[in-house]
Amino acid sequence: MMKRLTTLILGFLLLVSSVLRADEGMWLLPLLQKYNIQAMQQKGFKLTADDIYSLNQASIKDAVIIFGRGCTGEVVSEQGLVLTNHHCGYGAIQQHSTPEHDYLEDGFWAKSFEEEIPTPGLTATFLIRMEDVTEQVNAAFKPEMSETERNKAATEVGQKIANEATEGTHYTADVRSFFGGNQYFLLVYEVFTDVRFVGAPPSSIGKFGHDTDNWMWPRHTGDFSVFRIYADKDNKPAVYSPQNVPYKPKYFLPISLKGVNNGDFAMIMGYPGSTQRYMTSVEVEERMKIINANRIYIRGIKQEIWLKDMQADKVVNLKYASKYAGSSNYWKNSIGMNKALKRLKVYDFKVQQEEEFAKWILASPERQQKYGNALELIKEGVTGRKEYLNASQYISEALYSGAEVVGFASMTRSLADALKNNNTEDISKISNSLKGRAEYFYKNYNTPTDQKTSKAMFRIFMENVPVTYQPDIFNTIRTKFKGDVDRYIDQMFAKTIFTDSVKFYAFLDKPSLKVLEKDPIYVAAASIASKADELRKLLTPFNEKIQQGQRLYIAAMLEMNQGKALYPDANFTMRLTYGEIKDYYPMDAVHYDYYTTLHGVMEKEDPDNWEFVVPAKLKELYNSKDYGRYGKNGTMPVAFISTNDITGGNSGSPVMNGNGELIGIAFDGNWEAMSGDIVFENNLQRTISVDIRYVLFVIDRYAGASRLIEEMKIVE
């Protein structure tokens, strides 16, 4: 019996370690010396852990930024020049575009510092340091605390730690949870708010292939854009001012023109947003059958309406380009994820893993006491919240994001509360805040498009959400409008102040509770918000069970693998991943090479398909083979793949060689491994990056922006 039990435990440990083989891992920088540097050097890394992350000297981490609020970027010159993805800069590019100067369609290149365009709201954030504060946070916990109470205690002590760490400085900080609440780190940041738009290729280069090629390899997209960080005369963060000067970074990345070969070392640093590598089988099923399925269905309908209007009207296209891209990105991701989860039998793998986990637990009474109910808690939570989660997601996707004006109107609930309480100070403050939000909303809003979309969204909500979980406004549709959604939406849009910016701004100048409470869109928004609040309360006890179960499950994993190199799930904190440039075989008899070239762009060209239009000048350069020093053997490399472990948030991350030199910019994952956020697929998972030589070629030979090339440190 003991021999059989030992075999089972060994089998499970091998199963766990198999998930951590090869190039998997989003590693924490302060722990590289302890866990990773030796393996990295064996693969071809030529530097030290201190060259990557150091508190005492400039290091590579000082060149890597959070770009905006959801991407990564890298500093590539001593004058604060930043590279990131085109799709990361897309919102800013759209923000500055007009029908007369359409930078999305035509591209843009500032010819001087003076022409670089200030971009309000855009930030560049540098990591100053990370520090393990687990003991300090754990000291605030008591055994009898619920997960909500633990979260509250962690937030309070975390805020205290962050305040102490930044007192007397201009830095910001927060304390983040890792390993499901089993470890905590303090992160200290420096945030720059004067970030200016420098350049971008036209979308026919920067988004070549659009939705069709998204998440696909082979890929031929020049997915990059260029910005610059500005600072005050003391090189400190400052709000925009004409007197601000280009930022002098502690470190910037040199750029290599040596190219890439199969098997070369590749390292990526950036801010991966979210992974769920410790997800259990019941959670995988929930992701596939509820979360992904709903997202695919709802967004598919919405995007079809949007795209039709966008293609019919250039003004509408400009308004909706960024919103459409954001929506479609994870719509297609969900499609690919469900296919990959099914094809790679991830659910079955998780079941097997849990069976072995249960046997490991049973081998020790102490483990049973500590971790015995972990999986059951998760199962009870997932099973119990099924209907509430479905309804809640429909409210979010269909009624708030789908019916845009309803989502916008919901922001005025706080104003209504202030008006009810006759709080003059709050009324003024909230009204001013709403004016800022309204400016962005109306700039990117088209009433006829939203009216059509709202009809479709309200209709599918009525059809697919049980009446019990529908907001009261749907009873009004069934009774007063006899179930006629179109008539209800038409009347709602005809009698509201929210679809007309002039009326809405006039209302904010003289806010009135009576006006709000009579407005049909506000009435709908308030009704929907009330049901959303109700669902959140119903979800809370089940979410608590899931969180507790996950914390215990991950704690058990850490105990089982004590002394081994493990990494926490991504949570939009800086990570490093290392691997190699590598081709792959996606299916039987199919081989994908590790790089693509400009020749592939020309093969895909279709002047009748907006996704595959090729600019005339790019064709001229291709036909004349005018690649300058960026080509190789008469070809122009465009993109390459590597085995690095990344996810959303890593978009724009620098890809570096063994010398720490920039060789590419990461922008995507591959279709065959879309389940990678849940289980890293060693043989299939690849990171897609735009080759830095193609980036420089477009900047130099295509755009003629040689002034930018001249400020970079280029290694031939």
Secondary structure, 3 states (H helix, E strand, C coil): CHHHHHHHHHHHHHHHHHCCCCCCCCEEHHHHHHHCHHHHHHHCCCCCHHHHCCCCCCCHHHHEEEECCCEEEEECECCCEEEECHHHHHHHHHHCCCCCCCHHHHCEECCCHHHCEECCCCCEEEEEEEEECHHHHHCCCCCCCCHHHHHHHHHHHHHHHHHHHHCCCCCEEEEEEEHHHCEEEEEEEEEECEEEEEEECCHHHHCCCHHHHCCCCCCCCCCCEEEEEEECCCCCCCCCCCCCEECCCCCCCCEECCCCCCCCEEEEEECCCCCCCCCCHHHHHHHHHHHHHHHHHHHHHHHHHHHHHHHHCHHHHHHHHHHHHHHHHHHHHHHHHHHHHHHCCHHHHHHHHHHHHHHHHHCCHHHHHHHCCHHHHHHHHHHHCHHHHHHHHHHHHHHHCCCHHHHHHHHHHHHHHHHHCCCHHHHHHHHHHHHHHHHHHHHCCCHHHHHHHHHHHHHHHHHHCCHHHCCCHHHHHHHCCCCCHHHHHHHHHHCCCCCCHHHHHHHHHCCCHHHHHHCHHHHHHHHHHHHHHHHHHHHHHHHHHHHHHHHHHHHHHHHHCCCCCCCCCCCCCCEEEEEEECCEEEECCEEECCEEEHHHHHHHCCCCCHHHCCCHHHHHHHHHCCCHHHCECCECEEEEEECCCCCCCCCCCEEECCCCCEEEEEEEECHHHCCCCCCCCCCCCCEEEEEHHHHHHHHHHHCCCHHHHHCECEEC
